Amino acid sequence: MSQEALERAVPRGDRILLDASMLIAYLSGDEPISPMAKHVVDVWVERGRNEAVVSMVSVMEILVRPLRTVPSESQSVLDFLRYFPHLHLMPVGLQVAQEAAALRAAYRFAPPDALTIGTGLAAQVGHILTNDARWKRLKPVDRRVKVVSMKEYLPFP
């Protein structure tokens, strides 16, 4: 697979959900999918090709590493999340909780995964970009969203 295949899989204009694995790969730069995450964030999201949604569960997850290693870097991560163009943080509210509960009931997802996916459903994203292959078991989430497993597009570019 390649950059062209990924471009075909996620059409221009579709809202996307970036999960914690994508954001960690982007911020760390040392994951196998880091070049792909960099392309998605720096090209697609920053330039407005695709609006991106991030769950507060993912925000929590991406703050753990900097807080453990270099706490002062957590402010840079927060600034990225607050000010990056076309990147929207979505709180966990009643609609997200309802979606997450339905996912837990149907698929037995762990609460963090259900809340993250539920965020995407509540935000009406077209695609969920993840490095978590377990999410592929979603049956195109009742036809509402497609899960894109980034590992399938390696090597990249």
C-alpha positions as a printed NumPy array, in Angstrom:
array([[  0.   ,   0.   ,   0.   ],
       [  1.075,   3.59 ,  -0.386],
       [  0.291,   7.231,  -0.013],
       [ -1.94 ,   7.088,  -3.088],
       [ -3.955,   4.214,  -1.607],
       [ -4.413,   6.121,   1.644],
       [ -5.503,   9.215,  -0.296],
       [ -8.152,   7.087,  -2.05 ],
       [ -9.307,   5.484,   1.215],
       [ -9.983,   8.832,   2.912],
       [-11.621,  11.302,   0.542],
       [-10.926,  15.011,   0.677],
       [-13.531,  16.789,   2.762],
       [-14.441,  13.844,   5.007],
       [-14.177,  14.601,   8.719],
       [-11.759,  12.208,  10.422],
       [-11.161,  11.034,  13.979],
       [ -7.509,  10.761,  14.997],
       [ -7.021,   8.308,  17.836],
       [ -4.237,   8.37 ,  20.427],
       [ -2.007,   6.017,  18.423],
       [ -2.035,   8.411,  15.464],
       [ -1.296,  11.439,  17.622],
       [  1.454,   9.662,  19.574],
       [  3.04 ,   8.584,  16.285],
       [  2.834,  12.17 ,  15.029],
       [  4.264,  13.74 ,  18.172],
       [  6.997,  11.17 ,  18.841],
       [  8.14 ,  10.663,  15.273],
       [  9.597,   7.251,  16.124],
       [  6.693,   4.883,  15.397],
       [  6.42 ,   2.828,  12.191],
       [  3.389,   4.898,  11.192],
       [  4.977,   8.251,  12.125],
       [  5.604,   9.342,   8.508],
       [  1.983,   8.58 ,   7.702],
       [  0.724,  10.384,  10.811],
       [  2.888,  13.382,   9.904],
       [  1.396,  13.44 ,   6.405],
       [ -2.176,  13.212,   7.704],
       [ -1.718,  15.934,  10.328],
       [  0.655,  18.314,   8.519],
       [ -0.864,  17.996,   5.054],
       [ -4.47 ,  16.891,   5.375],
       [ -5.497,  18.514,   8.643],
       [ -3.339,  21.643,   8.717],
       [ -4.22 ,  22.57 ,   5.142],
       [ -7.92 ,  21.824,   5.653],
       [ -8.186,  18.809,   3.337],
       [ -9.859,  17.005,   6.24 ],
       [-11.175,  18.412,   9.511],
       [-10.024,  16.251,  12.43 ],
       [-11.731,  15.38 ,  15.698],
       [ -9.886,  14.219,  18.816],
       [-11.485,  12.568,  21.832],
       [-10.635,  13.739,  25.347],
       [ -9.664,  10.131,  26.022],
       [ -6.964,  10.511,  23.353],
       [ -5.908,  13.843,  24.851],
       [ -5.378,  12.091,  28.177],
       [ -3.382,   9.298,  26.52 ],
       [ -1.038,  11.562,  24.584],
       [ -0.225,  13.603,  27.681],
       [  1.013,  10.581,  29.655],
       [  4.413,  10.175,  27.959],
       [  5.505,  13.821,  28.276],
       [  4.311,  13.976,  31.872],
       [  6.384,  10.893,  32.712],
       [  9.528,  11.864,  30.841],
       [  9.793,  15.649,  30.433],
       [  6.83 ,  17.317,  32.162],
       [  7.572,  20.704,  30.601],
       [  6.851,  19.197,  27.147],
       [  3.237,  18.595,  28.12 ],
       [  2.597,  22.317,  27.568],
       [  3.772,  21.965,  23.95 ],
       [  1.342,  19.088,  23.464],
       [ -1.493,  21.137,  24.97 ],
       [ -0.626,  24.081,  22.72 ],
       [ -0.65 ,  21.774,  19.69 ],
       [ -4.09 ,  20.477,  20.655],
       [ -5.511,  23.94 ,  21.384],
       [ -4.196,  25.844,  18.406],
       [ -3.567,  23.445,  15.512],
       [ -5.761,  24.461,  12.561],
       [ -8.72 ,  22.246,  11.674],
       [ -8.174,  20.048,  14.759],
       [-11.188,  19.939,  17.086],
       [-11.259,  18.56 ,  20.613],
       [-14.573,  16.956,  21.509],
       [-15.676,  16.555,  25.112],
       [-17.209,  13.391,  26.468],
       [-20.854,  14.281,  26.903],
       [-24.118,  12.365,  26.985],
       [-24.177,  11.6  ,  23.242],
       [-20.616,  10.236,  23.338],
       [-21.478,   8.158,  26.415],
       [-24.54 ,   6.712,  24.658],
       [-22.507,   5.778,  21.588],
       [-19.786,   4.268,  23.784],
       [-22.298,   2.218,  25.758],
       [-23.774,   0.825,  22.545],
       [-20.265,  -0.11 ,  21.343],
       [-19.466,  -1.806,  24.662],
       [-22.714,  -3.755,  24.487],
       [-22.271,  -4.819,  20.86 ],
       [-18.492,  -5.294,  20.614],
       [-17.249,  -5.497,  24.211],
       [-14.734,  -2.718,  23.632],
       [-12.792,  -1.499,  26.664],
       [-14.161,   1.823,  27.976],
       [-11.321,   3.984,  26.549],
       [-11.75 ,   2.486,  23.073],
       [-15.54 ,   2.726,  23.221],
       [-15.372,   6.371,  24.323],
       [-12.897,   7.248,  21.576],
       [-14.901,   5.538,  18.843],
       [-18.105,   6.952,  20.344],
       [-16.596,  10.422,  20.024],
       [-16.133,   9.839,  16.316],
       [-19.696,   8.622,  15.917],
       [-21.114,  11.554,  17.865],
       [-19.02 ,  13.964,  15.768],
       [-20.268,  12.299,  12.584],
       [-16.815,  11.557,  11.205],
       [-16.523,   9.623,   7.962],
       [-13.334,   7.799,   8.925],
       [-11.517,   6.749,  12.077],
       [ -7.744,   6.664,  11.611],
       [ -6.076,   4.289,  14.035],
       [ -3.135,   1.995,  14.534],
       [ -5.352,  -0.374,  16.556],
       [ -6.216,  -3.315,  14.295],
       [ -8.852,  -4.512,  16.795],
       [-11.095,  -1.641,  15.751],
       [-11.432,  -3.183,  12.286],
       [-13.936,  -5.648,  13.74 ],
       [-16.495,  -2.854,  13.662],
       [-18.882,  -3.58 ,  10.857],
       [-18.42 ,  -0.218,   9.14 ],
       [-19.97 ,   0.94 ,  12.375],
       [-23.5  ,   0.399,  11.299],
       [-22.601,   2.05 ,   7.99 ],
       [-21.832,   5.368,   9.656],
       [-18.035,   5.373,   9.66 ],
       [-15.125,   3.46 ,   8.156],
       [-12.178,   2.363,  10.301],
       [ -8.857,   2.905,   8.533],
       [ -6.078,   0.754,  10.009],
       [ -2.908,   2.688,   9.264],
       [ -0.732,  -0.451,   9.37 ],
       [ -2.411,  -1.515,   6.125],
       [ -0.803,   1.44 ,   4.329],
       [  2.802,   0.646,   5.207],
       [  5.348,   1.173,   3.802],
       [  4.713,   4.87 ,   3.499],
       [  5.166,   6.868,   1.325]])
